[in-house]
Amino acid sequence: MKYRDAIFATMTLALTSVALAGVVYTDAYSHTAQVEVHGVRALTLVASGDAAVCDPATMLSSNESGTVQQ
């Protein structure tokens, strides 16, 4: 019984690792990871207490035509 449990655990670990590797190499995972990194950076800037970062005027970016985009 002990050996059967060990074999089952090893096979389950191997299959889980293959499934996880398959998810990590998808474009959806890559996109989600990039979005999360940008969110963490924004959260870090706001948490730093920099008043210029929290100003709504500085949160808007302007494009080359001079109009303001949100």
BALOBA-1460 file (C-alpha; in Angstrom, 3 decimals):
// residues 70
<rec num="1" residu="m" x="0.000" y="0.000" z="0.000"/>
<rec num="2" residu="k" x="2.850" y="2.368" z="0.851"/>
<rec num="3" residu="y" x="4.540" y="1.840" z="-2.512"/>
<rec num="4" residu="r" x="1.274" y="2.289" z="-4.388"/>
<rec num="5" residu="d" x="0.710" y="5.654" z="-2.685"/>
<rec num="6" residu="a" x="4.238" y="6.776" z="-3.532"/>
<rec num="7" residu="i" x="3.811" y="5.787" z="-7.186"/>
<rec num="8" residu="f" x="0.442" y="7.531" z="-7.354"/>
<rec num="9" residu="a" x="1.894" y="10.699" z="-5.775"/>
<rec num="10" residu="t" x="4.840" y="10.696" z="-8.201"/>
<rec num="11" residu="m" x="2.596" y="10.264" z="-11.236"/>
<rec num="12" residu="t" x="0.248" y="12.984" z="-10.008"/>
<rec num="13" residu="l" x="3.157" y="15.366" z="-9.462"/>
<rec num="14" residu="a" x="4.491" y="14.666" z="-12.955"/>
<rec num="15" residu="l" x="1.097" y="15.212" z="-14.601"/>
<rec num="16" residu="t" x="0.517" y="18.403" z="-12.616"/>
<rec num="17" residu="s" x="3.930" y="19.718" z="-13.651"/>
<rec num="18" residu="v" x="3.182" y="19.044" z="-17.319"/>
<rec num="19" residu="a" x="-0.218" y="20.745" z="-17.017"/>
<rec num="20" residu="l" x="1.316" y="23.774" z="-15.299"/>
<rec num="21" residu="a" x="4.016" y="24.042" z="-17.958"/>
<rec num="22" residu="g" x="1.325" y="23.976" z="-20.622"/>
<rec num="23" residu="v" x="-0.527" y="26.848" z="-18.968"/>
<rec num="24" residu="v" x="2.611" y="28.935" z="-18.433"/>
<rec num="25" residu="y" x="3.558" y="28.804" z="-22.114"/>
<rec num="26" residu="t" x="0.225" y="30.213" z="-23.339"/>
<rec num="27" residu="d" x="-0.250" y="33.798" z="-24.507"/>
<rec num="28" residu="a" x="-3.071" y="34.344" z="-22.032"/>
<rec num="29" residu="y" x="-0.754" y="33.610" z="-19.098"/>
<rec num="30" residu="s" x="1.918" y="35.903" z="-20.528"/>
<rec num="31" residu="h" x="-0.558" y="38.735" z="-20.992"/>
<rec num="32" residu="t" x="-1.953" y="38.293" z="-17.479"/>
<rec num="33" residu="a" x="1.540" y="38.333" z="-15.988"/>
<rec num="34" residu="q" x="2.377" y="41.578" z="-17.821"/>
<rec num="35" residu="v" x="-0.835" y="43.230" z="-16.616"/>
<rec num="36" residu="e" x="-0.083" y="42.146" z="-13.061"/>
<rec num="37" residu="v" x="3.417" y="43.657" z="-13.229"/>
<rec num="38" residu="h" x="2.001" y="46.993" z="-14.386"/>
<rec num="39" residu="g" x="-0.566" y="46.904" z="-11.583"/>
<rec num="40" residu="v" x="2.088" y="46.211" z="-8.971"/>
<rec num="41" residu="r" x="4.178" y="49.129" z="-10.243"/>
<rec num="42" residu="a" x="1.184" y="51.463" z="-10.102"/>
<rec num="43" residu="l" x="0.299" y="50.263" z="-6.612"/>
<rec num="44" residu="t" x="3.883" y="50.779" z="-5.466"/>
<rec num="45" residu="l" x="3.910" y="54.334" z="-6.800"/>
<rec num="46" residu="v" x="0.647" y="55.197" z="-5.079"/>
<rec num="47" residu="a" x="1.724" y="53.552" z="-1.833"/>
<rec num="48" residu="s" x="4.978" y="55.518" z="-1.838"/>
<rec num="49" residu="g" x="2.937" y="58.632" z="-1.007"/>
<rec num="50" residu="d" x="4.249" y="60.743" z="-3.865"/>
<rec num="51" residu="a" x="1.663" y="63.538" z="-4.270"/>
<rec num="52" residu="a" x="2.501" y="64.017" z="-7.967"/>
<rec num="53" residu="v" x="1.586" y="60.426" z="-8.705"/>
<rec num="54" residu="c" x="-1.840" y="60.775" z="-7.112"/>
<rec num="55" residu="d" x="-2.663" y="63.954" z="-9.039"/>
<rec num="56" residu="p" x="-5.332" y="63.142" z="-11.663"/>
<rec num="57" residu="a" x="-3.770" y="65.604" z="-14.103"/>
<rec num="58" residu="t" x="-0.542" y="63.617" z="-14.161"/>
<rec num="59" residu="m" x="-2.394" y="60.326" z="-14.594"/>
<rec num="60" residu="l" x="-3.652" y="61.421" z="-18.000"/>
<rec num="61" residu="s" x="-1.267" y="61.088" z="-20.879"/>
<rec num="62" residu="s" x="-1.283" y="63.283" z="-23.942"/>
<rec num="63" residu="n" x="-0.725" y="62.031" z="-27.435"/>
<rec num="64" residu="e" x="1.133" y="63.838" z="-30.211"/>
<rec num="65" residu="s" x="-1.923" y="65.747" z="-31.468"/>
<rec num="66" residu="g" x="-2.222" y="67.551" z="-28.132"/>
<rec num="67" residu="t" x="-5.500" y="66.004" z="-27.036"/>
<rec num="68" residu="v" x="-5.665" y="64.334" z="-23.666"/>
<rec num="69" residu="q" x="-6.478" y="60.637" z="-23.463"/>
<rec num="70" residu="q" x="-7.406" y="58.674" z="-20.408"/>
